[in-house]
Amino acid sequence: MHIAIAGNIGSGKSTLTQMLAKHYGWEPRYESVDNNPYLEDYYRDIHRWSFNLEVYFLKERFRDLLAIAESQHSVIQDRTIYEGVYVFMQNNKAMGNLSDRDYETYMELFEQMMSMVRVPDLMIYLRASVPHLVANIQKRGREYEQTIQLDYLQNLNERYDDFIYHKYPGQVMTVNKDDLDFLHNPKDFAQIVDRIDRTLFGLFPNL
């Protein structure tokens, strides 16, 4: 089984991935951020490094999908290849950070990759407001994230909604993150677990 956690920068994807992996005994797979060789350059000069960053993420996420398909265990994944394409890549293109040539090359590569894999069994979408995202970004203190602009986060939020509700073909469970603190409040985490159980295993009646 393949479970994915989707959401904007600072929405709590890695935290929820870790907590659900521990709860269910799933194998966690995290996004390659700390070891990404392009990320700091990207935030210093987005126009110059957008294509390099997007291709790196595409390569990493496709490798993860192949490994997940071969795994004998249930896997929970922190961010997916679909978000990389339909949210971040599309946002960079709209901002003028990618040429038409680079964009077409990237999309052709992505489409060829998609012919070899299938969508996750469930995607959990952590939906959060920009103030909530900013508070989390400041709290975790990654230096290269502190210069992210508010309009950039807002654009990503709009693209996430469009992707989740209009483009993604698989099953989605939306979690309104502003209303929950699943890290510090056990009842909030239990609420998410109950929803997953109903969705995946039908253990409780839908309320």
C-alpha angles and dihedrals in degrees: 000000000000120000121181132197115212129186148117126283108295096014094122101257097143093046093051091044090055094046096048092045089055094044098049100027091243122156110251123220117190132202114259101247111128093048096040107126094204106043101089091044089050094056090047094050113009096176094054098044105033097099093045092050095046094049091048092052091045091053093048095046094047090051088052091051092053091049092047091051090055096042120113090208135069109263132206114200129204104223124341141235089252094063090048089058106033098036113024100027093044091048092051090049092050090050090055094248094126131052120232088248094055092044094052092047091050094048093048089052091049093049091052090050092051091059087068102049142046133226121266119271089241134007116202110205115205102205114195138167121245094252089053091049092048092051091052093045091052092045096055091046105211102171097217091054096054093082095055109128123234093234089054091056091045092051090051091049091053092048091048091055092047092048096047098043102033112022112027111093099199137079115288134194113194119210116193098220097191089068096049140062101188093167096061103020115066091196091058091050091047089053090057092046091051091053092049091049091052093046100044104026106020091229096146133034115259110260 
